Amino acid sequence: QEKKKVLNSLMSGALAGAVAKTAVAPLDRTKIMFQVSSKRFSAKEAYRLIYHTYLNEGFWSLWRGNSATMVRVIPYAAIQFCAHEEYKQILGNYYGFQGKALTPFPRFIAGSLAGTTAAMLTYPLDMVRARMAVTPKEMYSSIVHVFIRISREEGLKTLYRGFTPTILGVIPYAGLSFFTYETLKKVHAEHSGKAQPSPPERLLFGACAGLIGQSASYPLDVVRRRMQTAGVLGHTYSSILLTMQDIVREEGLVRGLYKGLSMNWVKGPIAVGISFTTFDLTQILLRKLQHGPGLER
């Protein structure tokens, strides 16, 4: 029974990550390109960049790096969602909430631990995806080619460059995302009298979760991208603080560390909303297939 539950979580998480990330891949690529350059961000400039990329490199180039994203996001989302279910159970047992909703602090901790676990296990794939997003296809022909070139030219340690800001960013991001989503579901159940929210309500709760989580951790996301792509863009960033100082000195606090955040306010809620909704509905479907229509999350 326990194995079946873990397998269901892994499968639902993998599907949730793949669907969500593919849906917003062009916006994601555009955001990364702004994050790693000193170009000023605006909606007009973002549109221009997407349009020029489409004209010069073709429609499918907007999804360049998405194969690397899938290789990373499928295990990442599978591990994150599955770990979240397990951490909820462990913390529930520890605090004496077996079978009941966790209180706010353990709810936040469960999300943070789930995000940290997933990030630690899949980080080099995130590094590879960032490199593929900001370089022309002549430079790296495939995911394997990125690994080989980085290892040969920059050393294996480079695959973990930007790891610390990633973990520091994941703690508030995953913690607040899961916390917000679970809290909204709990409040909805208490006020509506319905055990489960509808799919549009789930999308809305996930969108709120994404908005709050990503806004809280965004500057660390910019720092992470700069450190990951430094080798191909001619920069040297040795630490989080020095990277932040450089960005603030060259581009200003808001324009530098929050560059592309307005695009994230479009992309993030869509991606997180799709992700949480896909996970929940896949879980419910798998349980129905296994146990009949009586069981729901």
Number of C-alpha atoms within 10 A of each C-alpha: 6 7 8 12 15 18 14 21 27 24 21 26 29 25 20 28 28 23 17 22 24 17 15 17 19 21 21 22 23 21 22 21 20 21 26 23 17 14 14 14 20 15 11 9 14 19 13 12 15 18 15 12 16 14 11 9 14 11 14 11 19 20 18 21 25 24 15 22 26 20 18 24 28 22 22 29 29 26 25 28 28 23 24 25 17 17 20 24 19 15 17 20 13 11 12 11 15 14 10 10 15 22 13 12 10 19 23 24 22 25 29 26 20 27 28 21 17 24 23 14 13 18 19 20 24 23 26 26 23 22 26 25 25 21 16 13 14 7 13 17 11 16 18 11 13 20 19 15 14 18 14 10 10 12 12 15 10 20 19 17 24 25 21 15 21 23 21 14 24 28 21 21 27 27 24 25 28 26 24 25 22 21 20 20 17 16 11 17 14 11 8 10 10 10 13 15 17 12 15 12 16 23 23 20 25 28 28 21 28 31 23 18 26 24 17 15 21 20 21 22 21 27 27 25 23 26 25 26 27 18 17 12 14 8 12 13 20 12 15 17 12 13 19 19 15 13 22 15 11 11 16 14 15 12 18 26 21 20 27 24 21 15 17 21 17 15 24 28 23 22 25 28 27 24 28 27 24 24 24 18 18 19 21 18 19 19 19 14 11 11 11 11 11 7 13 16 10
